Amino acid sequence: MKLDERHSGDVTVVMVTGDITIGAGGEGLLKDKIHSLLQQGRKKLVLDLGGVPCMDSAGLGRLVQSHVTVTNAGGSLKPIGLSTRLNDLLVVTRLVTVFNSYDSEAAALGSF
């Protein structure tokens, strides 16, 4: 898994590339990135998952953990770029009601 970040005003966009699975290595990479951004005072986060071809239960748990961490810090985490498969996973697990996901970066940025 690879993470890149860029800023659009006071919003940080984190682009995720690669699988978010238990065997992909980098399980703590997303967690570390979220904590680092929060320590920098970056609390408005967009998580671009357009480059994620596969996510398993461990990856889903990491996504939920990231959401809880950001929310508890007074921030907001908004996923974008969900594949049909990933969106279906969120629907089946009923997590679609937890995340405010958006179809585009522009829509997510406009929601802050």
Biopython code that builds the backbone (N, CA, C, O; Angstrom):
import numpy as np
from Bio.PDB.StructureBuilder import StructureBuilder

atoms = [
    (1, "MET", "N", (0.839, -1.168, 0.000)),
    (1, "MET", "CA", (0.000, 0.000, 0.000)),
    (1, "MET", "C", (0.889, 1.238, 0.000)),
    (1, "MET", "O", (1.936, 1.273, 0.647)),
    (2, "LYS", "N", (0.454, 2.238, -0.730)),
    (2, "LYS", "CA", (1.190, 3.489, -0.810)),
    (2, "LYS", "C", (0.228, 4.634, -0.488)),
    (2, "LYS", "O", (-0.926, 4.625, -0.916)),
    (3, "LEU", "N", (0.713, 5.613, 0.265)),
    (3, "LEU", "CA", (-0.088, 6.783, 0.621)),
    (3, "LEU", "C", (0.605, 8.045, 0.135)),
    (3, "LEU", "O", (1.806, 8.225, 0.337)),
    (4, "ASP", "N", (-0.154, 8.907, -0.499)),
    (4, "ASP", "CA", (0.318, 10.229, -0.892)),
    (4, "ASP", "C", (-0.671, 11.239, -0.340)),
    (4, "ASP", "O", (-1.860, 10.948, -0.203)),
    (5, "GLU", "N", (-0.181, 12.419, -0.027)),
    (5, "GLU", "CA", (-1.086, 13.447, 0.484)),
    (5, "GLU", "C", (-0.861, 14.754, -0.243)),
    (5, "GLU", "O", (0.233, 15.049, -0.725)),
    (6, "ARG", "N", (-1.909, 15.511, -0.306)),
    (6, "ARG", "CA", (-1.829, 16.879, -0.810)),
    (6, "ARG", "C", (-2.893, 17.687, -0.082)),
    (6, "ARG", "O", (-3.822, 17.138, 0.511)),
    (7, "HIS", "N", (-2.735, 18.990, -0.142)),
    (7, "HIS", "CA", (-3.634, 19.858, 0.595)),
    (7, "HIS", "C", (-4.440, 20.727, -0.362)),
    (7, "HIS", "O", (-3.934, 21.202, -1.378)),
    (8, "SER", "N", (-5.689, 20.917, -0.016)),
    (8, "SER", "CA", (-6.571, 21.830, -0.736)),
    (8, "SER", "C", (-7.171, 22.737, 0.321)),
    (8, "SER", "O", (-8.197, 22.419, 0.923)),
    (9, "GLY", "N", (-6.515, 23.878, 0.541)),
    (9, "GLY", "CA", (-6.925, 24.753, 1.640)),
    (9, "GLY", "C", (-6.636, 24.056, 2.950)),
    (9, "GLY", "O", (-5.522, 23.586, 3.182)),
    (10, "ASP", "N", (-7.647, 23.989, 3.811)),
    (10, "ASP", "CA", (-7.460, 23.336, 5.108)),
    (10, "ASP", "C", (-7.866, 21.861, 5.097)),
    (10, "ASP", "O", (-7.962, 21.230, 6.150)),
    (11, "VAL", "N", (-8.102, 21.322, 3.908)),
    (11, "VAL", "CA", (-8.471, 19.914, 3.761)),
    (11, "VAL", "C", (-7.266, 19.145, 3.219)),
    (11, "VAL", "O", (-6.597, 19.589, 2.286)),
    (12, "THR", "N", (-7.002, 17.990, 3.819)),
    (12, "THR", "CA", (-5.930, 17.111, 3.350)),
    (12, "THR", "C", (-6.550, 15.942, 2.608)),
    (12, "THR", "O", (-7.450, 15.273, 3.117)),
    (13, "VAL", "N", (-6.059, 15.703, 1.401)),
    (13, "VAL", "CA", (-6.512, 14.572, 0.599)),
    (13, "VAL", "C", (-5.410, 13.511, 0.658)),
    (13, "VAL", "O", (-4.268, 13.767, 0.276)),
    (14, "VAL", "N", (-5.767, 12.325, 1.140)),
    (14, "VAL", "CA", (-4.835, 11.209, 1.220)),
    (14, "VAL", "C", (-5.231, 10.198, 0.146)),
    (14, "VAL", "O", (-6.319, 9.624, 0.186)),
    (15, "MET", "N", (-4.324, 9.989, -0.819)),
    (15, "MET", "CA", (-4.572, 9.042, -1.891)),
    (15, "MET", "C", (-3.958, 7.698, -1.514)),
    (15, "MET", "O", (-2.762, 7.602, -1.238)),
    (16, "VAL", "N", (-4.794, 6.665, -1.506)),
    (16, "VAL", "CA", (-4.357, 5.318, -1.153)),
    (16, "VAL", "C", (-4.248, 4.494, -2.434)),
    (16, "VAL", "O", (-5.176, 4.453, -3.242)),
    (17, "THR", "N", (-3.100, 3.839, -2.605)),
    (17, "THR", "CA", (-2.886, 2.989, -3.766)),
    (17, "THR", "C", (-2.456, 1.609, -3.275)),
    (17, "THR", "O", (-1.532, 1.483, -2.472)),
    (18, "GLY", "N", (-3.135, 0.586, -3.766)),
    (18, "GLY", "CA", (-2.799, -0.786, -3.392)),
    (18, "GLY", "C", (-3.850, -1.400, -2.501)),
    (18, "GLY", "O", (-4.789, -0.738, -2.058)),
    (19, "ASP", "N", (-3.672, -2.669, -2.250)),
    (19, "ASP", "CA", (-4.621, -3.418, -1.429)),
    (19, "ASP", "C", (-4.531, -2.989, 0.030)),
    (19, "ASP", "O", (-3.454, -2.680, 0.541)),
    (20, "ILE", "N", (-5.682, -2.977, 0.684)),
    (20, "ILE", "CA", (-5.720, -2.772, 2.129)),
    (20, "ILE", "C", (-6.183, -4.109, 2.713)),
    (20, "ILE", "O", (-7.358, -4.322, 3.010)),
    (21, "THR", "N", (-5.204, -4.990, 2.859)),
    (21, "THR", "CA", (-5.478, -6.342, 3.333)),
    (21, "THR", "C", (-4.446, -6.728, 4.378)),
    (21, "THR", "O", (-3.409, -6.080, 4.523)),
    (22, "ILE", "N", (-4.750, -7.791, 5.096)),
    (22, "ILE", "CA", (-3.873, -8.216, 6.183)),
    (22, "ILE", "C", (-2.500, -8.643, 5.662)),
    (22, "ILE", "O", (-1.507, -8.486, 6.373)),
    (23, "GLY", "N", (-2.416, -9.174, 4.448)),
    (23, "GLY", "CA", (-1.149, -9.651, 3.935)),
    (23, "GLY", "C", (-0.399, -8.652, 3.069)),
    (23, "GLY", "O", (0.674, -8.969, 2.556)),
    (24, "ALA", "N", (-0.939, -7.458, 2.898)),
    (24, "ALA", "CA", (-0.329, -6.483, 1.983)),
    (24, "ALA", "C", (0.849, -5.746, 2.601)),
    (24, "ALA", "O", (1.512, -4.967, 1.916)),
    (25, "GLY", "N", (1.120, -5.974, 3.875)),
    (25, "GLY", "CA", (2.178, -5.214, 4.554)),
    (25, "GLY", "C", (1.666, -3.803, 4.797)),
    (25, "GLY", "O", (0.636, -3.454, 4.220)),
    (26, "GLY", "N", (2.257, -3.027, 5.547)),
    (26, "GLY", "CA", (1.807, -1.651, 5.734)),
    (26, "GLY", "C", (0.494, -1.493, 6.473)),
    (26, "GLY", "O", (-0.187, -0.480, 6.315)),
    (27, "GLU", "N", (0.118, -2.501, 7.295)),
    (27, "GLU", "CA", (-1.140, -2.398, 8.028)),
    (27, "GLU", "C", (-1.175, -1.156, 8.906)),
    (27, "GLU", "O", (-2.236, -0.565, 9.109)),
    (28, "GLY", "N", (-0.024, -0.760, 9.423)),
    (28, "GLY", "CA", (0.022, 0.412, 10.289)),
    (28, "GLY", "C", (0.265, 1.712, 9.551)),
    (28, "GLY", "O", (0.268, 2.782, 10.159)),
    (29, "LEU", "N", (0.469, 1.630, 8.242)),
    (29, "LEU", "CA", (0.776, 2.821, 7.453)),
    (29, "LEU", "C", (-0.356, 3.850, 7.491)),
    (29, "LEU", "O", (-0.108, 5.034, 7.719)),
    (30, "LEU", "N", (-1.579, 3.410, 7.270)),
    (30, "LEU", "CA", (-2.719, 4.330, 7.287)),
    (30, "LEU", "C", (-2.922, 4.905, 8.687)),
    (30, "LEU", "O", (-3.173, 6.099, 8.848)),
    (31, "LYS", "N", (-2.812, 4.048, 9.687)),
    (31, "LYS", "CA", (-2.949, 4.499, 11.078)),
    (31, "LYS", "C", (-1.917, 5.571, 11.399)),
    (31, "LYS", "O", (-2.248, 6.607, 11.976)),
    (32, "ASP", "N", (-0.671, 5.321, 11.025)),
    (32, "ASP", "CA", (0.396, 6.293, 11.290)),
    (32, "ASP", "C", (0.158, 7.603, 10.556)),
    (32, "ASP", "O", (0.402, 8.676, 11.107)),
    (33, "LYS", "N", (-0.318, 7.525, 9.309)),
    (33, "LYS", "CA", (-0.581, 8.723, 8.517)),
    (33, "LYS", "C", (-1.691, 9.556, 9.160)),
    (33, "LYS", "O", (-1.576, 10.778, 9.258)),
    (34, "ILE", "N", (-2.752, 8.902, 9.593)),
    (34, "ILE", "CA", (-3.872, 9.611, 10.228)),
    (34, "ILE", "C", (-3.394, 10.295, 11.506)),
    (34, "ILE", "O", (-3.698, 11.467, 11.731)),
    (35, "HIS", "N", (-2.657, 9.582, 12.336)),
    (35, "HIS", "CA", (-2.156, 10.172, 13.587)),
    (35, "HIS", "C", (-1.231, 11.354, 13.302)),
    (35, "HIS", "O", (-1.302, 12.374, 13.987)),
    (36, "SER", "N", (-0.377, 11.225, 12.308)),
    (36, "SER", "CA", (0.534, 12.298, 11.946)),
    (36, "SER", "C", (-0.230, 13.544, 11.495)),
    (36, "SER", "O", (0.106, 14.660, 11.890)),
    (37, "LEU", "N", (-1.245, 13.350, 10.678)),
    (37, "LEU", "CA", (-2.038, 14.487, 10.201)),
    (37, "LEU", "C", (-2.779, 15.171, 11.350)),
    (37, "LEU", "O", (-2.852, 16.399, 11.407)),
    (38, "LEU", "N", (-3.322, 14.373, 12.256)),
    (38, "LEU", "CA", (-4.035, 14.946, 13.395)),
    (38, "LEU", "C", (-3.075, 15.733, 14.294)),
    (38, "LEU", "O", (-3.440, 16.787, 14.815)),
    (39, "GLN", "N", (-1.870, 15.232, 14.475)),
    (39, "GLN", "CA", (-0.875, 15.946, 15.282)),
    (39, "GLN", "C", (-0.491, 17.273, 14.643)),
    (39, "GLN", "O", (-0.111, 18.216, 15.337)),
    (40, "GLN", "N", (-0.590, 17.344, 13.329)),
    (40, "GLN", "CA", (-0.301, 18.584, 12.611)),
    (40, "GLN", "C", (-1.494, 19.539, 12.607)),
    (40, "GLN", "O", (-1.417, 20.641, 12.063)),
    (41, "GLY", "N", (-2.597, 19.107, 13.220)),
    (41, "GLY", "CA", (-3.799, 19.937, 13.250)),
    (41, "GLY", "C", (-4.661, 19.796, 12.016)),
    (41, "GLY", "O", (-5.593, 20.578, 11.827)),
    (42, "ARG", "N", (-4.375, 18.819, 11.169)),
    (42, "ARG", "CA", (-5.149, 18.580, 9.948)),
    (42, "ARG", "C", (-6.305, 17.655, 10.315)),
    (42, "ARG", "O", (-6.121, 16.446, 10.460)),
    (43, "LYS", "N", (-7.502, 18.232, 10.466)),
    (43, "LYS", "CA", (-8.654, 17.441, 10.926)),
    (43, "LYS", "C", (-9.722, 17.244, 9.861)),
    (43, "LYS", "O", (-10.681, 16.502, 10.076)),
    (44, "LYS", "N", (-9.567, 17.893, 8.729)),
    (44, "LYS", "CA", (-10.498, 17.706, 7.619)),
    (44, "LYS", "C", (-9.792, 16.835, 6.595)),
    (44, "LYS", "O", (-8.889, 17.284, 5.890)),
    (45, "LEU", "N", (-10.219, 15.581, 6.528)),
    (45, "LEU", "CA", (-9.517, 14.605, 5.702)),
    (45, "LEU", "C", (-10.436, 13.970, 4.662)),
    (45, "LEU", "O", (-11.568, 13.587, 4.957)),
    (46, "VAL", "N", (-9.923, 13.870, 3.450)),
    (46, "VAL", "CA", (-10.581, 13.129, 2.380)),
    (46, "VAL", "C", (-9.687, 11.934, 2.084)),
    (46, "VAL", "O", (-8.491, 12.097, 1.844)),
    (47, "LEU", "N", (-10.251, 10.748, 2.099)),
    (47, "LEU", "CA", (-9.500, 9.519, 1.853)),
    (47, "LEU", "C", (-9.892, 8.993, 0.478)),
    (47, "LEU", "O", (-10.983, 8.451, 0.301)),
    (48, "ASP", "N", (-8.991, 9.156, -0.502)),
    (48, "ASP", "CA", (-9.249, 8.736, -1.873)),
    (48, "ASP", "C", (-8.897, 7.256, -2.013)),
    (48, "ASP", "O", (-7.725, 6.880, -2.000)),
    (49, "LEU", "N", (-9.919, 6.433, -2.144)),
    (49, "LEU", "CA", (-9.738, 4.982, -2.232)),
    (49, "LEU", "C", (-9.859, 4.478, -3.668)),
    (49, "LEU", "O", (-10.041, 3.282, -3.896)),
    (50, "GLY", "N", (-9.759, 5.385, -4.631)),
    (50, "GLY", "CA", (-9.880, 5.007, -6.035)),
    (50, "GLY", "C", (-8.789, 4.065, -6.504)),
    (50, "GLY", "O", (-8.977, 3.349, -7.487)),
    (51, "GLY", "N", (-7.658, 4.048, -5.827)),
    (51, "GLY", "CA", (-6.560, 3.173, -6.194)),
    (51, "GLY", "C", (-6.487, 1.901, -5.376)),
    (51, "GLY", "O", (-5.452, 1.234, -5.343)),
    (52, "VAL", "N", (-7.593, 1.560, -4.711)),
    (52, "VAL", "CA", (-7.630, 0.359, -3.860)),
    (52, "VAL", "C", (-8.438, -0.736, -4.566)),
    (52, "VAL", "O", (-9.668, -0.688, -4.582)),
    (53, "PRO", "N", (-7.745, -1.721, -5.150)),
    (53, "PRO", "CA", (-8.474, -2.785, -5.843)),
    (53, "PRO", "C", (-9.101, -3.819, -4.901)),
    (53, "PRO", "O", (-10.083, -4.468, -5.262)),
    (54, "CYS", "N", (-8.540, -3.973, -3.701)),
    (54, "CYS", "CA", (-9.033, -5.017, -2.799)),
    (54, "CYS", "C", (-8.921, -4.567, -1.339)),
    (54, "CYS", "O", (-7.921, -3.980, -0.926)),
    (55, "MET", "N", (-9.956, -4.854, -0.587)),
    (55, "MET", "CA", (-9.953, -4.579, 0.850)),
    (55, "MET", "C", (-10.614, -5.766, 1.549)),
    (55, "MET", "O", (-11.717, -6.173, 1.186)),
    (56, "ASP", "N", (-9.936, -6.312, 2.545)),
    (56, "ASP", "CA", (-10.507, -7.417, 3.301)),
    (56, "ASP", "C", (-11.036, -6.897, 4.642)),
    (56, "ASP", "O", (-11.115, -5.688, 4.860)),
    (57, "SER", "N", (-11.393, -7.813, 5.527)),
    (57, "SER", "CA", (-11.965, -7.410, 6.817)),
    (57, "SER", "C", (-10.966, -6.620, 7.652)),
    (57, "SER", "O", (-11.351, -5.714, 8.391)),
    (58, "ALA", "N", (-9.682, -6.959, 7.538)),
    (58, "ALA", "CA", (-8.662, -6.201, 8.274)),
    (58, "ALA", "C", (-8.581, -4.771, 7.743)),
    (58, "ALA", "O", (-8.447, -3.824, 8.518)),
    (59, "GLY", "N", (-8.662, -4.618, 6.432)),
    (59, "GLY", "CA", (-8.662, -3.288, 5.828)),
    (59, "GLY", "C", (-9.892, -2.497, 6.197)),
    (59, "GLY", "O", (-9.821, -1.292, 6.440)),
    (60, "LEU", "N", (-11.020, -3.178, 6.237)),
    (60, "LEU", "CA", (-12.263, -2.526, 6.649)),
    (60, "LEU", "C", (-12.164, -2.077, 8.099)),
    (60, "LEU", "O", (-12.618, -0.989, 8.453)),
    (61, "GLY", "N", (-11.571, -2.916, 8.930)),
    (61, "GLY", "CA", (-11.357, -2.538, 10.330)),
    (61, "GLY", "C", (-10.453, -1.331, 10.450)),
    (61, "GLY", "O", (-10.683, -0.463, 11.291)),
    (62, "ARG", "N", (-9.418, -1.265, 9.612)),
    (62, "ARG", "CA", (-8.493, -0.123, 9.609)),
    (62, "ARG", "C", (-9.236, 1.145, 9.188)),
    (62, "ARG", "O", (-8.988, 2.219, 9.735)),
    (63, "LEU", "N", (-10.145, 1.027, 8.219)),
    (63, "LEU", "CA", (-10.934, 2.170, 7.769)),
    (63, "LEU", "C", (-11.844, 2.680, 8.890)),
    (63, "LEU", "O", (-11.954, 3.886, 9.113)),
    (64, "VAL", "N", (-12.486, 1.759, 9.581)),
    (64, "VAL", "CA", (-13.355, 2.128, 10.703)),
    (64, "VAL", "C", (-12.531, 2.763, 11.818)),
    (64, "VAL", "O", (-12.933, 3.777, 12.390)),
    (65, "GLN", "N", (-11.383, 2.173, 12.127)),
    (65, "GLN", "CA", (-10.510, 2.715, 13.170)),
    (65, "GLN", "C", (-10.065, 4.134, 12.814)),
    (65, "GLN", "O", (-10.029, 5.005, 13.684)),
    (66, "SER", "N", (-9.732, 4.372, 11.564)),
    (66, "SER", "CA", (-9.328, 5.707, 11.123)),
    (66, "SER", "C", (-10.468, 6.700, 11.288)),
    (66, "SER", "O", (-10.260, 7.827, 11.737)),
    (67, "HIS", "N", (-11.659, 6.282, 10.927)),
    (67, "HIS", "CA", (-12.843, 7.137, 11.066)),
    (67, "HIS", "C", (-13.071, 7.507, 12.537)),
    (67, "HIS", "O", (-13.313, 8.671, 12.855)),
    (68, "VAL", "N", (-12.995, 6.532, 13.418)),
    (68, "VAL", "CA", (-13.210, 6.767, 14.851)),
    (68, "VAL", "C", (-12.128, 7.689, 15.408)),
    (68, "VAL", "O", (-12.430, 8.605, 16.173)),
    (69, "THR", "N", (-10.883, 7.458, 15.033)),
    (69, "THR", "CA", (-9.770, 8.278, 15.512)),
    (69, "THR", "C", (-9.957, 9.738, 15.112)),
    (69, "THR", "O", (-9.797, 10.640, 15.935)),
    (70, "VAL", "N", (-10.295, 9.963, 13.850)),
    (70, "VAL", "CA", (-10.481, 11.333, 13.357)),
    (70, "VAL", "C", (-11.697, 11.983, 14.022)),
    (70, "VAL", "O", (-11.631, 13.143, 14.428)),
    (71, "THR", "N", (-12.787, 11.258, 14.133)),
    (71, "THR", "CA", (-14.001, 11.790, 14.754)),
    (71, "THR", "C", (-13.758, 12.146, 16.218)),
    (71, "THR", "O", (-14.194, 13.200, 16.683)),
    (72, "ASN", "N", (-13.063, 11.270, 16.946)),
    (72, "ASN", "CA", (-12.768, 11.534, 18.357)),
    (72, "ASN", "C", (-11.849, 12.742, 18.541)),
    (72, "ASN", "O", (-11.840, 13.365, 19.603)),
    (73, "ALA", "N", (-11.086, 13.066, 17.518)),
    (73, "ALA", "CA", (-10.193, 14.228, 17.568)),
    (73, "ALA", "C", (-10.911, 15.502, 17.113)),
    (73, "ALA", "O", (-10.296, 16.563, 17.005)),
    (74, "GLY", "N", (-12.217, 15.387, 16.848)),
    (74, "GLY", "CA", (-12.987, 16.556, 16.426)),
    (74, "GLY", "C", (-12.911, 16.824, 14.938)),
    (74, "GLY", "O", (-13.232, 17.923, 14.486)),
    (75, "GLY", "N", (-12.491, 15.832, 14.174)),
    (75, "GLY", "CA", (-12.344, 16.011, 12.743)),
    (75, "GLY", "C", (-13.369, 15.224, 11.951)),
    (75, "GLY", "O", (-14.337, 14.692, 12.496)),
    (76, "SER", "N", (-13.129, 15.166, 10.651)),
    (76, "SER", "CA", (-14.032, 14.465, 9.756)),
    (76, "SER", "C", (-13.228, 13.751, 8.678)),
    (76, "SER", "O", (-12.319, 14.336, 8.089)),
    (77, "LEU", "N", (-13.558, 12.490, 8.419)),
    (77, "LEU", "CA", (-12.902, 11.673, 7.405)),
    (77, "LEU", "C", (-13.952, 11.282, 6.377)),
    (77, "LEU", "O", (-14.951, 10.643, 6.706)),
    (78, "LYS", "N", (-13.717, 11.673, 5.124)),
    (78, "LYS", "CA", (-14.693, 11.418, 4.063)),
    (78, "LYS", "C", (-14.037, 10.626, 2.935)),
    (78, "LYS", "O", (-13.155, 11.137, 2.245)),
    (79, "PRO", "N", (-14.472, 9.370, 2.747)),
    (79, "PRO", "CA", (-13.905, 8.558, 1.665)),
    (79, "PRO", "C", (-14.503, 8.933, 0.307)),
    (79, "PRO", "O", (-15.676, 9.288, 0.199)),
    (80, "ILE", "N", (-13.665, 8.845, -0.718)),
    (80, "ILE", "CA", (-14.109, 9.038, -2.093)),
    (80, "ILE", "C", (-13.513, 7.923, -2.953)),
    (80, "ILE", "O", (-12.622, 7.192, -2.520)),
    (81, "GLY", "N", (-14.024, 7.810, -4.178)),
    (81, "GLY", "CA", (-13.465, 6.854, -5.129)),
    (81, "GLY", "C", (-13.728, 5.405, -4.798)),
    (81, "GLY", "O", (-12.931, 4.535, -5.149)),
    (82, "LEU", "N", (-14.835, 5.128, -4.127)),
    (82, "LEU", "CA", (-15.148, 3.748, -3.768)),
    (82, "LEU", "C", (-15.506, 2.939, -5.007)),
    (82, "LEU", "O", (-16.370, 3.336, -5.789)),
    (83, "SER", "N", (-14.841, 1.809, -5.179)),
    (83, "SER", "CA", (-15.203, 0.911, -6.276)),
    (83, "SER", "C", (-16.570, 0.304, -5.958)),
    (83, "SER", "O", (-17.042, 0.367, -4.823)),
    (84, "THR", "N", (-17.183, -0.275, -6.961)),
    (84, "THR", "CA", (-18.471, -0.936, -6.753)),
    (84, "THR", "C", (-18.341, -2.023, -5.699)),
    (84, "THR", "O", (-19.216, -2.185, -4.848)),
    (85, "ARG", "N", (-17.250, -2.762, -5.763)),
    (85, "ARG", "CA", (-17.019, -3.853, -4.802)),
    (85, "ARG", "C", (-16.883, -3.318, -3.380)),
    (85, "ARG", "O", (-17.461, -3.873, -2.446)),
    (86, "LEU", "N", (-16.116, -2.238, -3.219)),
    (86, "LEU", "CA", (-15.927, -1.661, -1.898)),
    (86, "LEU", "C", (-17.223, -1.042, -1.384)),
    (86, "LEU", "O", (-17.546, -1.168, -0.202)),
    (87, "ASN", "N", (-17.955, -0.385, -2.253)),
    (87, "ASN", "CA", (-19.245, 0.179, -1.842)),
    (87, "ASN", "C", (-20.199, -0.933, -1.414)),
    (87, "ASN", "O", (-20.905, -0.802, -0.414)),
    (88, "ASP", "N", (-20.217, -2.028, -2.175)),
    (88, "ASP", "CA", (-21.062, -3.173, -1.803)),
    (88, "ASP", "C", (-20.662, -3.734, -0.446)),
    (88, "ASP", "O", (-21.524, -4.129, 0.339)),
    (89, "LEU", "N", (-19.362, -3.775, -0.160)),
    (89, "LEU", "CA", (-18.869, -4.241, 1.136)),
    (89, "LEU", "C", (-19.394, -3.353, 2.262)),
    (89, "LEU", "O", (-19.800, -3.849, 3.314)),
    (90, "LEU", "N", (-19.384, -2.051, 2.037)),
    (90, "LEU", "CA", (-19.906, -1.127, 3.054)),
    (90, "LEU", "C", (-21.409, -1.291, 3.236)),
    (90, "LEU", "O", (-21.917, -1.158, 4.350)),
    (91, "VAL", "N", (-22.121, -1.577, 2.155)),
    (91, "VAL", "CA", (-23.575, -1.787, 2.245)),
    (91, "VAL", "C", (-23.873, -3.062, 3.028)),
    (91, "VAL", "O", (-24.710, -3.055, 3.931)),
    (92, "VAL", "N", (-23.190, -4.158, 2.687)),
    (92, "VAL", "CA", (-23.418, -5.452, 3.343)),
    (92, "VAL", "C", (-23.125, -5.369, 4.841)),
    (92, "VAL", "O", (-23.845, -5.948, 5.654)),
    (93, "THR", "N", (-22.065, -4.646, 5.199)),
    (93, "THR", "CA", (-21.687, -4.532, 6.609)),
    (93, "THR", "C", (-22.429, -3.402, 7.321)),
    (93, "THR", "O", (-22.236, -3.169, 8.514)),
    (94, "ARG", "N", (-23.275, -2.711, 6.574)),
    (94, "ARG", "CA", (-24.069, -1.574, 7.071)),
    (94, "ARG", "C", (-23.199, -0.395, 7.514)),
    (94, "ARG", "O", (-23.663, 0.489, 8.235)),
    (95, "LEU", "N", (-21.955, -0.389, 7.085)),
    (95, "LEU", "CA", (-21.071, 0.738, 7.401)),
    (95, "LEU", "C", (-21.310, 1.923, 6.479)),
    (95, "LEU", "O", (-20.776, 3.011, 6.697)),
    (96, "VAL", "N", (-22.117, 1.704, 5.449)),
    (96, "VAL", "CA", (-22.448, 2.796, 4.544)),
    (96, "VAL", "C", (-23.149, 3.926, 5.299)),
    (96, "VAL", "O", (-23.107, 5.081, 4.875)),
    (97, "THR", "N", (-23.791, 3.589, 6.417)),
    (97, "THR", "CA", (-24.472, 4.618, 7.220)),
    (97, "THR", "C", (-23.499, 5.374, 8.119)),
    (97, "THR", "O", (-23.834, 6.443, 8.630)),
    (98, "VAL", "N", (-22.304, 4.834, 8.317)),
    (98, "VAL", "CA", (-21.299, 5.460, 9.170)),
    (98, "VAL", "C", (-20.488, 6.492, 8.393)),
    (98, "VAL", "O", (-20.192, 7.573, 8.902)),
    (99, "PHE", "N", (-20.131, 6.149, 7.159)),
    (99, "PHE", "CA", (-19.264, 6.999, 6.353)),
    (99, "PHE", "C", (-20.073, 7.913, 5.447)),
    (99, "PHE", "O", (-21.042, 7.486, 4.820)),
    (100, "ASN", "N", (-19.670, 9.164, 5.385)),
    (100, "ASN", "CA", (-20.212, 10.081, 4.391)),
    (100, "ASN", "C", (-19.285, 10.014, 3.191)),
    (100, "ASN", "O", (-18.337, 10.792, 3.089)),
    (101, "SER", "N", (-19.555, 9.082, 2.278)),
    (101, "SER", "CA", (-18.684, 8.920, 1.109)),
    (101, "SER", "C", (-19.231, 9.762, -0.038)),
    (101, "SER", "O", (-20.426, 10.050, -0.108)),
    (102, "TYR", "N", (-18.326, 10.147, -0.934)),
    (102, "TYR", "CA", (-18.669, 11.024, -2.037)),
    (102, "TYR", "C", (-18.151, 10.438, -3.336)),
    (102, "TYR", "O", (-17.175, 9.688, -3.346)),
    (103, "ASP", "N", (-18.817, 10.789, -4.441)),
    (103, "ASP", "CA", (-18.436, 10.284, -5.750)),
    (103, "ASP", "C", (-17.206, 10.992, -6.314)),
    (103, "ASP", "O", (-16.477, 10.422, -7.126)),
    (104, "SER", "N", (-16.974, 12.234, -5.884)),
    (104, "SER", "CA", (-15.860, 12.989, -6.435)),
    (104, "SER", "C", (-15.151, 13.778, -5.341)),
    (104, "SER", "O", (-15.704, 14.042, -4.274)),
    (105, "GLU", "N", (-13.919, 14.143, -5.640)),
    (105, "GLU", "CA", (-13.159, 14.965, -4.703)),
    (105, "GLU", "C", (-13.809, 16.328, -4.533)),
    (105, "GLU", "O", (-13.860, 16.866, -3.427)),
    (106, "ALA", "N", (-14.304, 16.880, -5.627)),
    (106, "ALA", "CA", (-14.935, 18.197, -5.567)),
    (106, "ALA", "C", (-16.144, 18.186, -4.621)),
    (106, "ALA", "O", (-16.354, 19.126, -3.854)),
    (107, "ALA", "N", (-16.934, 17.105, -4.689)),
    (107, "ALA", "CA", (-18.103, 16.997, -3.821)),
    (107, "ALA", "C", (-17.684, 16.880, -2.357)),
    (107, "ALA", "O", (-18.291, 17.495, -1.480)),
    (108, "ALA", "N", (-16.638, 16.085, -2.099)),
    (108, "ALA", "CA", (-16.150, 15.923, -0.720)),
    (108, "ALA", "C", (-15.592, 17.236, -0.193)),
    (108, "ALA", "O", (-15.884, 17.616, 0.940)),
    (109, "LEU", "N", (-14.795, 17.933, -0.993)),
    (109, "LEU", "CA", (-14.231, 19.221, -0.563)),
    (109, "LEU", "C", (-15.334, 20.234, -0.293)),
    (109, "LEU", "O", (-15.253, 21.009, 0.660)),
    (110, "GLY", "N", (-16.370, 20.228, -1.138)),
    (110, "GLY", "CA", (-17.480, 21.156, -0.958)),
    (110, "GLY", "C", (-18.334, 20.870, 0.268)),
    (110, "GLY", "O", (-19.104, 21.723, 0.710)),
    (111, "SER", "N", (-18.195, 19.666, 0.814)),
    (111, "SER", "CA", (-19.037, 19.296, 1.966)),
    (111, "SER", "C", (-18.480, 19.818, 3.296)),
    (111, "SER", "O", (-19.172, 19.773, 4.314)),
    (112, "PHE", "N", (-17.238, 20.311, 3.296)),
    (112, "PHE", "CA", (-16.646, 20.810, 4.542)),
    (112, "PHE", "C", (-17.102, 22.220, 4.832)),
    (112, "PHE", "O", (-16.704, 22.802, 5.842)),
]
sb = StructureBuilder()
sb.init_structure("model")
sb.init_model(0)
sb.init_chain("A")
sb.init_seg("    ")
for serial, (resi, resn, name, xyz) in enumerate(atoms, 1):
    if name == "N":
        sb.init_residue(resn, " ", resi, " ")
    sb.init_atom(name, np.array(xyz, "f"), 0.0, 1.0, " ", f" {name:<3s}", serial, name[0])
structure = sb.get_structure()
